[in-house]
Amino acid sequence: MTIVDASTPLPVRRRTFEDKTVRLLAEHAGKIYLGLLVLAILVVKLHDPMA
């Protein structure tokens, strides 16, 4: 059994597409939610009622 010291650095791995996507969403979450809110408001305002 190998004992791993806490100061031993972890091996570096390549960043995957998922890593990049999660980072992008985390950095721009506020802008994304604001854009979705504006889009929802526009859809409600411009909706042509069928009745």
CHARMM internal coordinates of N, CA and C (Angstrom, degrees):
IC EDIT
DIST 1 N 1 CA 1.4460
DIST 1 CA 1 C 1.5329
ANGL 1 N 1 CA 1 C 108.02
DIST 1 C 2 N 1.3208
ANGL 1 CA 1 C 2 N 116.17
DIHE 1 N 1 CA 1 C 2 N 131.73
DIST 2 N 2 CA 1.4596
ANGL 1 C 2 N 2 CA 121.79
DIHE 1 CA 1 C 2 N 2 CA -178.46
DIST 2 CA 2 C 1.5210
ANGL 2 N 2 CA 2 C 109.58
DIHE 1 C 2 N 2 CA 2 C -94.49
DIST 2 C 3 N 1.3115
ANGL 2 CA 2 C 3 N 116.09
DIHE 2 N 2 CA 2 C 3 N 131.38
DIST 3 N 3 CA 1.4568
ANGL 2 C 3 N 3 CA 121.26
DIHE 2 CA 2 C 3 N 3 CA 176.65
DIST 3 CA 3 C 1.5252
ANGL 3 N 3 CA 3 C 107.55
DIHE 2 C 3 N 3 CA 3 C -95.42
DIST 3 C 4 N 1.3371
ANGL 3 CA 3 C 4 N 116.36
DIHE 3 N 3 CA 3 C 4 N 124.70
DIST 4 N 4 CA 1.4607
ANGL 3 C 4 N 4 CA 121.63
DIHE 3 CA 3 C 4 N 4 CA -178.43
DIST 4 CA 4 C 1.5224
ANGL 4 N 4 CA 4 C 108.12
DIHE 3 C 4 N 4 CA 4 C -99.75
DIST 4 C 5 N 1.3142
ANGL 4 CA 4 C 5 N 115.16
DIHE 4 N 4 CA 4 C 5 N 124.69
DIST 5 N 5 CA 1.4576
ANGL 4 C 5 N 5 CA 121.13
DIHE 4 CA 4 C 5 N 5 CA 177.66
DIST 5 CA 5 C 1.5314
ANGL 5 N 5 CA 5 C 109.16
DIHE 4 C 5 N 5 CA 5 C -75.40
DIST 5 C 6 N 1.3279
ANGL 5 CA 5 C 6 N 117.60
DIHE 5 N 5 CA 5 C 6 N 144.77
DIST 6 N 6 CA 1.4628
ANGL 5 C 6 N 6 CA 121.64
DIHE 5 CA 5 C 6 N 6 CA -178.70
DIST 6 CA 6 C 1.5219
ANGL 6 N 6 CA 6 C 111.92
DIHE 5 C 6 N 6 CA 6 C -64.66
DIST 6 C 7 N 1.3342
ANGL 6 CA 6 C 7 N 117.76
DIHE 6 N 6 CA 6 C 7 N -23.89
DIST 7 N 7 CA 1.4575
ANGL 6 C 7 N 7 CA 119.87
DIHE 6 CA 6 C 7 N 7 CA -178.96
DIST 7 CA 7 C 1.5257
ANGL 7 N 7 CA 7 C 112.85
DIHE 6 C 7 N 7 CA 7 C -85.81
DIST 7 C 8 N 1.3375
ANGL 7 CA 7 C 8 N 116.81
DIHE 7 N 7 CA 7 C 8 N -3.43
DIST 8 N 8 CA 1.4622
ANGL 7 C 8 N 8 CA 120.41
DIHE 7 CA 7 C 8 N 8 CA 179.29
DIST 8 CA 8 C 1.5260
ANGL 8 N 8 CA 8 C 109.09
DIHE 7 C 8 N 8 CA 8 C -71.03
DIST 8 C 9 N 1.3334
ANGL 8 CA 8 C 9 N 119.09
DIHE 8 N 8 CA 8 C 9 N 124.22
DIST 9 N 9 CA 1.4667
ANGL 8 C 9 N 9 CA 120.40
DIHE 8 CA 8 C 9 N 9 CA -179.46
DIST 9 CA 9 C 1.5269
ANGL 9 N 9 CA 9 C 110.91
DIHE 8 C 9 N 9 CA 9 C -70.22
DIST 9 C 10 N 1.3084
ANGL 9 CA 9 C 10 N 114.79
DIHE 9 N 9 CA 9 C 10 N 145.68
DIST 10 N 10 CA 1.4642
ANGL 9 C 10 N 10 CA 119.90
DIHE 9 CA 9 C 10 N 10 CA 177.56
DIST 10 CA 10 C 1.5240
ANGL 10 N 10 CA 10 C 109.42
DIHE 9 C 10 N 10 CA 10 C -74.62
DIST 10 C 11 N 1.3102
ANGL 10 CA 10 C 11 N 117.33
DIHE 10 N 10 CA 10 C 11 N 150.32
DIST 11 N 11 CA 1.4691
ANGL 10 C 11 N 11 CA 118.55
DIHE 10 CA 10 C 11 N 11 CA 177.69
DIST 11 CA 11 C 1.5298
ANGL 11 N 11 CA 11 C 110.53
DIHE 10 C 11 N 11 CA 11 C -65.70
DIST 11 C 12 N 1.3088
ANGL 11 CA 11 C 12 N 115.56
DIHE 11 N 11 CA 11 C 12 N 142.06
DIST 12 N 12 CA 1.4576
ANGL 11 C 12 N 12 CA 120.89
DIHE 11 CA 11 C 12 N 12 CA -178.59
DIST 12 CA 12 C 1.5179
ANGL 12 N 12 CA 12 C 108.54
DIHE 11 C 12 N 12 CA 12 C -80.51
DIST 12 C 13 N 1.3247
ANGL 12 CA 12 C 13 N 115.90
DIHE 12 N 12 CA 12 C 13 N 132.37
DIST 13 N 13 CA 1.4604
ANGL 12 C 13 N 13 CA 119.18
DIHE 12 CA 12 C 13 N 13 CA 177.61
DIST 13 CA 13 C 1.5195
ANGL 13 N 13 CA 13 C 108.94
DIHE 12 C 13 N 13 CA 13 C -118.43
DIST 13 C 14 N 1.3052
ANGL 13 CA 13 C 14 N 115.30
DIHE 13 N 13 CA 13 C 14 N 156.80
DIST 14 N 14 CA 1.4638
ANGL 13 C 14 N 14 CA 119.87
DIHE 13 CA 13 C 14 N 14 CA 178.99
DIST 14 CA 14 C 1.5109
ANGL 14 N 14 CA 14 C 110.29
DIHE 13 C 14 N 14 CA 14 C -69.94
DIST 14 C 15 N 1.3256
ANGL 14 CA 14 C 15 N 115.80
DIHE 14 N 14 CA 14 C 15 N 144.57
DIST 15 N 15 CA 1.4568
ANGL 14 C 15 N 15 CA 119.90
DIHE 14 CA 14 C 15 N 15 CA 177.62
DIST 15 CA 15 C 1.5206
ANGL 15 N 15 CA 15 C 109.16
DIHE 14 C 15 N 15 CA 15 C -75.66
DIST 15 C 16 N 1.3008
ANGL 15 CA 15 C 16 N 116.35
DIHE 15 N 15 CA 15 C 16 N 129.48
DIST 16 N 16 CA 1.4522
ANGL 15 C 16 N 16 CA 121.41
DIHE 15 CA 15 C 16 N 16 CA -179.10
DIST 16 CA 16 C 1.5267
ANGL 16 N 16 CA 16 C 110.11
DIHE 15 C 16 N 16 CA 16 C -90.97
DIST 16 C 17 N 1.3121
ANGL 16 CA 16 C 17 N 115.47
DIHE 16 N 16 CA 16 C 17 N 173.02
DIST 17 N 17 CA 1.4584
ANGL 16 C 17 N 17 CA 121.61
DIHE 16 CA 16 C 17 N 17 CA 176.81
DIST 17 CA 17 C 1.5263
ANGL 17 N 17 CA 17 C 110.19
DIHE 16 C 17 N 17 CA 17 C -59.21
DIST 17 C 18 N 1.3319
ANGL 17 CA 17 C 18 N 116.27
DIHE 17 N 17 CA 17 C 18 N -39.23
DIST 18 N 18 CA 1.4613
ANGL 17 C 18 N 18 CA 120.20
DIHE 17 CA 17 C 18 N 18 CA -179.93
DIST 18 CA 18 C 1.5245
ANGL 18 N 18 CA 18 C 111.10
DIHE 17 C 18 N 18 CA 18 C -64.62
DIST 18 C 19 N 1.3393
ANGL 18 CA 18 C 19 N 117.24
DIHE 18 N 18 CA 18 C 19 N -40.13
DIST 19 N 19 CA 1.4622
ANGL 18 C 19 N 19 CA 120.80
DIHE 18 CA 18 C 19 N 19 CA 177.98
DIST 19 CA 19 C 1.5279
ANGL 19 N 19 CA 19 C 110.63
DIHE 18 C 19 N 19 CA 19 C -60.66
DIST 19 C 20 N 1.3133
ANGL 19 CA 19 C 20 N 116.01
DIHE 19 N 19 CA 19 C 20 N -44.80
DIST 20 N 20 CA 1.4648
ANGL 19 C 20 N 20 CA 120.69
DIHE 19 CA 19 C 20 N 20 CA -178.74
DIST 20 CA 20 C 1.5257
ANGL 20 N 20 CA 20 C 110.92
DIHE 19 C 20 N 20 CA 20 C -66.20
DIST 20 C 21 N 1.3349
ANGL 20 CA 20 C 21 N 117.15
DIHE 20 N 20 CA 20 C 21 N -39.24
DIST 21 N 21 CA 1.4589
ANGL 20 C 21 N 21 CA 121.12
DIHE 20 CA 20 C 21 N 21 CA -179.58
DIST 21 CA 21 C 1.5242
ANGL 21 N 21 CA 21 C 111.16
DIHE 20 C 21 N 21 CA 21 C -66.76
DIST 21 C 22 N 1.3212
ANGL 21 CA 21 C 22 N 116.96
DIHE 21 N 21 CA 21 C 22 N -43.94
DIST 22 N 22 CA 1.4654
ANGL 21 C 22 N 22 CA 120.53
DIHE 21 CA 21 C 22 N 22 CA 179.33
DIST 22 CA 22 C 1.5179
ANGL 22 N 22 CA 22 C 110.19
DIHE 21 C 22 N 22 CA 22 C -62.55
DIST 22 C 23 N 1.3225
ANGL 22 CA 22 C 23 N 117.49
DIHE 22 N 22 CA 22 C 23 N -41.69
DIST 23 N 23 CA 1.4651
ANGL 22 C 23 N 23 CA 120.38
DIHE 22 CA 22 C 23 N 23 CA 179.42
DIST 23 CA 23 C 1.5306
ANGL 23 N 23 CA 23 C 110.56
DIHE 22 C 23 N 23 CA 23 C -64.64
DIST 23 C 24 N 1.3323
ANGL 23 CA 23 C 24 N 117.26
DIHE 23 N 23 CA 23 C 24 N -43.08
DIST 24 N 24 CA 1.4612
ANGL 23 C 24 N 24 CA 121.17
DIHE 23 CA 23 C 24 N 24 CA 179.08
DIST 24 CA 24 C 1.5255
ANGL 24 N 24 CA 24 C 110.64
DIHE 23 C 24 N 24 CA 24 C -61.06
DIST 24 C 25 N 1.3388
ANGL 24 CA 24 C 25 N 116.85
DIHE 24 N 24 CA 24 C 25 N -45.67
DIST 25 N 25 CA 1.4575
ANGL 24 C 25 N 25 CA 119.75
DIHE 24 CA 24 C 25 N 25 CA -179.73
DIST 25 CA 25 C 1.5221
ANGL 25 N 25 CA 25 C 111.65
DIHE 24 C 25 N 25 CA 25 C -65.51
DIST 25 C 26 N 1.3164
ANGL 25 CA 25 C 26 N 117.31
DIHE 25 N 25 CA 25 C 26 N -38.03
DIST 26 N 26 CA 1.4587
ANGL 25 C 26 N 26 CA 120.56
DIHE 25 CA 25 C 26 N 26 CA -179.98
DIST 26 CA 26 C 1.5290
ANGL 26 N 26 CA 26 C 111.21
DIHE 25 C 26 N 26 CA 26 C -66.84
DIST 26 C 27 N 1.3205
ANGL 26 CA 26 C 27 N 116.71
DIHE 26 N 26 CA 26 C 27 N -38.89
DIST 27 N 27 CA 1.4658
ANGL 26 C 27 N 27 CA 120.32
DIHE 26 CA 26 C 27 N 27 CA -178.31
DIST 27 CA 27 C 1.5233
ANGL 27 N 27 CA 27 C 112.75
DIHE 26 C 27 N 27 CA 27 C -73.96
DIST 27 C 28 N 1.3301
ANGL 27 CA 27 C 28 N 117.04
DIHE 27 N 27 CA 27 C 28 N -29.77
DIST 28 N 28 CA 1.4635
ANGL 27 C 28 N 28 CA 120.56
DIHE 27 CA 27 C 28 N 28 CA -173.11
DIST 28 CA 28 C 1.5240
ANGL 28 N 28 CA 28 C 113.09
DIHE 27 C 28 N 28 CA 28 C -118.63
DIST 28 C 29 N 1.3129
ANGL 28 CA 28 C 29 N 118.19
DIHE 28 N 28 CA 28 C 29 N 23.11
DIST 29 N 29 CA 1.4638
ANGL 28 C 29 N 29 CA 121.55
DIHE 28 CA 28 C 29 N 29 CA -176.70
DIST 29 CA 29 C 1.5267
ANGL 29 N 29 CA 29 C 111.60
DIHE 28 C 29 N 29 CA 29 C -59.79
DIST 29 C 30 N 1.3115
ANGL 29 CA 29 C 30 N 117.76
DIHE 29 N 29 CA 29 C 30 N -43.84
DIST 30 N 30 CA 1.4644
ANGL 29 C 30 N 30 CA 120.86
DIHE 29 CA 29 C 30 N 30 CA -179.18
DIST 30 CA 30 C 1.5136
ANGL 30 N 30 CA 30 C 112.47
DIHE 29 C 30 N 30 CA 30 C -61.56
DIST 30 C 31 N 1.3301
ANGL 30 CA 30 C 31 N 116.24
DIHE 30 N 30 CA 30 C 31 N -43.34
DIST 31 N 31 CA 1.4664
ANGL 30 C 31 N 31 CA 120.33
DIHE 30 CA 30 C 31 N 31 CA 179.52
DIST 31 CA 31 C 1.5272
ANGL 31 N 31 CA 31 C 110.94
DIHE 30 C 31 N 31 CA 31 C -66.71
DIST 31 C 32 N 1.3224
ANGL 31 CA 31 C 32 N 116.87
DIHE 31 N 31 CA 31 C 32 N -36.57
DIST 32 N 32 CA 1.4617
ANGL 31 C 32 N 32 CA 120.80
DIHE 31 CA 31 C 32 N 32 CA 179.92
DIST 32 CA 32 C 1.5165
ANGL 32 N 32 CA 32 C 110.05
DIHE 31 C 32 N 32 CA 32 C -65.80
DIST 32 C 33 N 1.3499
ANGL 32 CA 32 C 33 N 116.89
DIHE 32 N 32 CA 32 C 33 N -46.65
DIST 33 N 33 CA 1.4647
ANGL 32 C 33 N 33 CA 120.24
DIHE 32 CA 32 C 33 N 33 CA 179.25
DIST 33 CA 33 C 1.5227
ANGL 33 N 33 CA 33 C 111.12
DIHE 32 C 33 N 33 CA 33 C -64.37
DIST 33 C 34 N 1.3135
ANGL 33 CA 33 C 34 N 117.99
DIHE 33 N 33 CA 33 C 34 N -39.59
DIST 34 N 34 CA 1.4602
ANGL 33 C 34 N 34 CA 121.05
DIHE 33 CA 33 C 34 N 34 CA 178.06
DIST 34 CA 34 C 1.5265
ANGL 34 N 34 CA 34 C 110.47
DIHE 33 C 34 N 34 CA 34 C -63.32
DIST 34 C 35 N 1.3190
ANGL 34 CA 34 C 35 N 117.26
DIHE 34 N 34 CA 34 C 35 N -43.34
DIST 35 N 35 CA 1.4621
ANGL 34 C 35 N 35 CA 120.98
DIHE 34 CA 34 C 35 N 35 CA 178.45
DIST 35 CA 35 C 1.5190
ANGL 35 N 35 CA 35 C 111.92
DIHE 34 C 35 N 35 CA 35 C -63.11
DIST 35 C 36 N 1.3325
ANGL 35 CA 35 C 36 N 117.12
DIHE 35 N 35 CA 35 C 36 N -41.13
DIST 36 N 36 CA 1.4696
ANGL 35 C 36 N 36 CA 120.26
DIHE 35 CA 35 C 36 N 36 CA 177.72
DIST 36 CA 36 C 1.5252
ANGL 36 N 36 CA 36 C 111.16
DIHE 35 C 36 N 36 CA 36 C -65.88
DIST 36 C 37 N 1.3299
ANGL 36 CA 36 C 37 N 117.10
DIHE 36 N 36 CA 36 C 37 N -37.82
DIST 37 N 37 CA 1.4658
ANGL 36 C 37 N 37 CA 120.60
DIHE 36 CA 36 C 37 N 37 CA 178.13
DIST 37 CA 37 C 1.5203
ANGL 37 N 37 CA 37 C 110.80
DIHE 36 C 37 N 37 CA 37 C -64.84
DIST 37 C 38 N 1.3291
ANGL 37 CA 37 C 38 N 117.41
DIHE 37 N 37 CA 37 C 38 N -44.70
DIST 38 N 38 CA 1.4662
ANGL 37 C 38 N 38 CA 121.52
DIHE 37 CA 37 C 38 N 38 CA 178.51
DIST 38 CA 38 C 1.5276
ANGL 38 N 38 CA 38 C 110.04
DIHE 37 C 38 N 38 CA 38 C -62.64
DIST 38 C 39 N 1.3186
ANGL 38 CA 38 C 39 N 117.01
DIHE 38 N 38 CA 38 C 39 N -43.00
DIST 39 N 39 CA 1.4589
ANGL 38 C 39 N 39 CA 120.65
DIHE 38 CA 38 C 39 N 39 CA 178.56
DIST 39 CA 39 C 1.5282
ANGL 39 N 39 CA 39 C 111.08
DIHE 38 C 39 N 39 CA 39 C -62.07
DIST 39 C 40 N 1.3282
ANGL 39 CA 39 C 40 N 117.35
DIHE 39 N 39 CA 39 C 40 N -42.50
DIST 40 N 40 CA 1.4607
ANGL 39 C 40 N 40 CA 120.84
DIHE 39 CA 39 C 40 N 40 CA 179.01
DIST 40 CA 40 C 1.5269
ANGL 40 N 40 CA 40 C 110.86
DIHE 39 C 40 N 40 CA 40 C -63.50
DIST 40 C 41 N 1.3374
ANGL 40 CA 40 C 41 N 117.20
DIHE 40 N 40 CA 40 C 41 N -41.34
DIST 41 N 41 CA 1.4664
ANGL 40 C 41 N 41 CA 120.58
DIHE 40 CA 40 C 41 N 41 CA 178.73
DIST 41 CA 41 C 1.5196
ANGL 41 N 41 CA 41 C 110.62
DIHE 40 C 41 N 41 CA 41 C -63.94
DIST 41 C 42 N 1.3366
ANGL 41 CA 41 C 42 N 116.92
DIHE 41 N 41 CA 41 C 42 N -42.19
DIST 42 N 42 CA 1.4710
ANGL 41 C 42 N 42 CA 119.66
DIHE 41 CA 41 C 42 N 42 CA 178.83
DIST 42 CA 42 C 1.5239
ANGL 42 N 42 CA 42 C 111.57
DIHE 41 C 42 N 42 CA 42 C -63.20
DIST 42 C 43 N 1.3122
ANGL 42 CA 42 C 43 N 117.03
DIHE 42 N 42 CA 42 C 43 N -40.25
DIST 43 N 43 CA 1.4668
ANGL 42 C 43 N 43 CA 120.15
DIHE 42 CA 42 C 43 N 43 CA 179.68
DIST 43 CA 43 C 1.5165
ANGL 43 N 43 CA 43 C 110.39
DIHE 42 C 43 N 43 CA 43 C -64.24
DIST 43 C 44 N 1.3252
ANGL 43 CA 43 C 44 N 117.01
DIHE 43 N 43 CA 43 C 44 N -41.94
DIST 44 N 44 CA 1.4589
ANGL 43 C 44 N 44 CA 119.92
DIHE 43 CA 43 C 44 N 44 CA 179.59
DIST 44 CA 44 C 1.5197
ANGL 44 N 44 CA 44 C 110.87
DIHE 43 C 44 N 44 CA 44 C -66.98
DIST 44 C 45 N 1.3193
ANGL 44 CA 44 C 45 N 118.09
DIHE 44 N 44 CA 44 C 45 N -42.50
DIST 45 N 45 CA 1.4618
ANGL 44 C 45 N 45 CA 121.97
DIHE 44 CA 44 C 45 N 45 CA -178.13
DIST 45 CA 45 C 1.5394
ANGL 45 N 45 CA 45 C 112.23
DIHE 44 C 45 N 45 CA 45 C -68.84
DIST 45 C 46 N 1.3218
ANGL 45 CA 45 C 46 N 116.95
DIHE 45 N 45 CA 45 C 46 N -38.28
DIST 46 N 46 CA 1.4683
ANGL 45 C 46 N 46 CA 120.48
DIHE 45 CA 45 C 46 N 46 CA -175.01
DIST 46 CA 46 C 1.5187
ANGL 46 N 46 CA 46 C 113.12
DIHE 45 C 46 N 46 CA 46 C -92.86
DIST 46 C 47 N 1.3186
ANGL 46 CA 46 C 47 N 117.12
DIHE 46 N 46 CA 46 C 47 N -0.19
DIST 47 N 47 CA 1.4575
ANGL 46 C 47 N 47 CA 120.51
DIHE 46 CA 46 C 47 N 47 CA -177.55
DIST 47 CA 47 C 1.5308
ANGL 47 N 47 CA 47 C 109.36
DIHE 46 C 47 N 47 CA 47 C -66.50
DIST 47 C 48 N 1.3277
ANGL 47 CA 47 C 48 N 116.49
DIHE 47 N 47 CA 47 C 48 N 128.53
DIST 48 N 48 CA 1.4402
ANGL 47 C 48 N 48 CA 121.74
DIHE 47 CA 47 C 48 N 48 CA 178.68
DIST 48 CA 48 C 1.5296
ANGL 48 N 48 CA 48 C 108.08
DIHE 47 C 48 N 48 CA 48 C -91.57
DIST 48 C 49 N 1.3305
ANGL 48 CA 48 C 49 N 117.54
DIHE 48 N 48 CA 48 C 49 N 113.34
DIST 49 N 49 CA 1.4702
ANGL 48 C 49 N 49 CA 118.33
DIHE 48 CA 48 C 49 N 49 CA -178.73
DIST 49 CA 49 C 1.5141
ANGL 49 N 49 CA 49 C 111.58
DIHE 48 C 49 N 49 CA 49 C -65.51
DIST 49 C 50 N 1.3240
ANGL 49 CA 49 C 50 N 115.99
DIHE 49 N 49 CA 49 C 50 N 139.94
DIST 50 N 50 CA 1.4599
ANGL 49 C 50 N 50 CA 121.27
DIHE 49 CA 49 C 50 N 50 CA -178.85
DIST 50 CA 50 C 1.5391
ANGL 50 N 50 CA 50 C 111.43
DIHE 49 C 50 N 50 CA 50 C -75.58
DIST 50 C 51 N 1.3086
ANGL 50 CA 50 C 51 N 117.50
DIHE 50 N 50 CA 50 C 51 N -27.04
DIST 51 N 51 CA 1.4706
ANGL 50 C 51 N 51 CA 120.57
DIHE 50 CA 50 C 51 N 51 CA -173.75
DIST 51 CA 51 C 1.4832
ANGL 51 N 51 CA 51 C 113.11
DIHE 50 C 51 N 51 CA 51 C -79.01
END
COOR INIT
IC SEED 1 N 1 CA 1 C
IC BUILD
